[in-house]
Amino acid sequence: MKPLPHPSCTSRTSRLTIPLFVPALVMILSLASLAKPCTDQDRSSLLQFVAALSDNGGLTGSWENDTDCCKWEGITCSSNQTVTDISLASRGLQGHISPSLGNLTGLVQLNLSNNLLSGGLPMELLSSSSIIVLDVSFNHLKGNLQDMKYSTLRPLQILNISSNLLTGQFPSNTLEMMKSLIALNASNNSFTGQIPAKFCLSVPSLAFLHLSYNQFSRRIPTGLGNCSVLISLNAGNNNLTGAIPDELFNLTLMEHLSFPNNQLEGSINGISKLTNLVTLDLGGNNLSGTIPVSIGELKRLEELRLDDNSMSGELPSTLSNCTNLMIIDLKNNSFSGELSNVNFTKFPNLKTLDLLRNNFNGTIPESIYTCSNLTALRLSSNKLHGQLSERISNLKSLAFLSLVESSISNITGALQILGRFRNLTTLFIGHNFFNEAMPEDARIDGFENLQVLALNHCSLSGKIPCWLSKLTNLEVLLLYGNQLTGSVPDWINSLKFLFHINLSNNSLTGEIPTALVDMPMLKADKVAPKAFELPVYKSQQRQFRMPVSFSTTLNLGMNNFSGVIPEEVGQLKALISLYLSHNILTGPIPQSICNLTNLEALDLSSNHLTGEIPTELNNLHFLSNFNISNNDLEGPIPNTGQISTFPSSSFKGNPNLCGPMLARHCGSEEAIFSAKQTDDVAVKVIAAVAFGAFFCVGVLYDQMVLSKLFG
């Protein structure tokens, strides 16, 4: 048994505990006795605010008249029981913001972001004599910002009004009353006119200015050069024109300069003065000229985005001095020369290299393969050539690889190398390997995480290879534009995530297999969306951000498939697009297609289909692309509903079809029959009238004769 403690030990413990506990308890009780409820004015102002809401997000549960408002949810008070902080972000609040909040004389911070608030922004908040931080971003506020009518300077330091519906010009007088402003975010509204030229004369302390996604126009004002402490300037996605003023290149504290998707012109020769730059984003403009040799002065640079401009020339070797680069995006320009001018071994942190659609020539430099942190590499549509190097397998982190139209040869070697990438999810290598054979080599393995495979337009011969069945995570398969023969293998439906299948423009034969119309993802919803490392371009203007952007599609067009369209096609209720054109399919259009109520595109043209058009196709209310031309269909085209809205080109080449959109009117035979019936009736009527007339004349004649005989 454990011995009891010595009495002296027990008494000592008690003596130590009591003296420490008693003062603490006394202090708590004394503070509680001194605590006062919030002021009547503050309580009244808050209750007016909540009363103006059409949906208060359940605040009334804690906001009660007879309780201390300092204890209300989202409310913080100072030691003298004055409301200092209102934090009600993401509460589902609806209705107008009451001007009564401007009566809270001690309010320092107000956060109403990410709600559904509407109406205007009360000027009482902007003109408050106490608010330092005001955040009403991500709401539905609208209207203009009015000029302040106060002469006293306001203490506001952080103003976030982004992602609303605010309009009009940004009031310059309001800025003059905000000399203490450090950060202004007015992005994602509809402000118009020129960016205020006196921004930093009025607000000398401004360090963060974000004006992107508005409708600002005209030139960038040279007055922004007065923003001597400006660290971040973002005015992308507006309608700004002209050159970047030289005055901006004097802002030596600038770390983030972002003007993407405007209409800016000229060169960037002065950019090297901004030696503290971390982010440079000037993509989507009309900039010209070369990347200056002095770019190497930007040693802190992490993001270089000059995509979608009209820039040219070779990449300067001094770019290698920007050793902190993580993103290089130069796509859609006219850069030329060999990539070996740049020593990529100097970029240990590089994660994205996008050089799509330029004029680079030569081979892929070996130094790129030292960038072990690279997750996205796109060199497509240049003038590169050669075979893939074994050293590319050093890119252990690579998830996105696009080498389309790069004159790469040896498809077997390329696939054997690329199969080793454990993190590779997206592989675009179409328009290469011309006239080679599709490898059937069992040594092609790996690709266990591949979601998108594009091997299109390579003129590859052979059959659909069995190694594709190992790609169990595949979602998008693009094999169109080859010379593949044989049938579609039955293992196709084992790819349970595959929802976009394009096998068109090959020489595939046989009937459409039941396995193909038994694809799990063509029957059900797609998998959870995952973003691409880089946007994928469907065309130069259209881009996809994730695999699910590809529509649920089955495209078997331009092959040699025969037999009938299986009735089981009606199971594929997730289909958005079904293309079976230019084959040798026979039989009727299956009635079950009418079950595909999500269809937006249906092309069955240039086959040998027979029978009538099922009137139930009118149930396909989303159908916007429809073609059954050049078949052997017959009978009337439905003259009402969805099918009747398509032009004659959707039906031409079917000699026995008739309808209002064709020259052959279905009513012609009925009209002849009707006319014949009408003629028969007319003959009968005439005969009846003639008989009646004859009868009457005869009767009259008889009466006359009889009257003479018996008169």
Buried (B, 14 or more C-beta within 10 A) or exposed (E): EEEEEEEEEEEEEEEEEEEEEEEEEEEEEEEEEEEEBBBEBBBBBBBBBBEBBEEBBEBEEEBEEEEBBBEBEBBEBEEEBBBBBBBBBEBEBBBBBBBBBBBBBBBBBBBBBBBBBBBBBBBBBBBBEBBBBBBBBBBEBBBBBBBBEBEEEBBBBBBBBBBBEBBBBBBBEBBBBBBBBBBBBBBBBEBBEBBBBBBBBBBBBBBBBBBBBBEBBEBBBEBBBBBEEBBBBBBBBBEBBEBBBEBBBBBEBBBBBBBBBBEBBBBBBBBBBBEBBBBBBBBBBBBBBBBBEBBBBBEBBBBBBBBBBEBBBBBBEBBBBBBBBBBBBBBBBEBBBBBBBBBBBBBBBBBBBBBBBBEBEBBBBBBBBBBEBBBBBBBBBBEBBEBBBEBBBBBEBBBBBBBBBBBBBBBBBBBBBBBBBEEBBBBBBBBBBEEBBBBEEEEBEBBEBBBBBBBBBBEBBBBBBEBBBBBBBBBBBBBBBBBBBEBBBEEBBBBBBBBBBBBBBBEBBEBBBEBBBBBBBBBBEBBEEEEBBBBBBEEEEEEBEBBBBBBBBBBBBBBEBBEBBBEBBBBBBBBBBBBBBBBEBBBBBBEBBBBBEBBBBBBBBBBBBBBBBBBBBBBBEEBEEBBBBBBBBBBBBBEEBBBEEBEEEBBBBBEEBBBEBBEBEBEEEEEEEEEEEEEEEEEEEEEEEEEEEEEEEEEEEEEEEEEEEEE
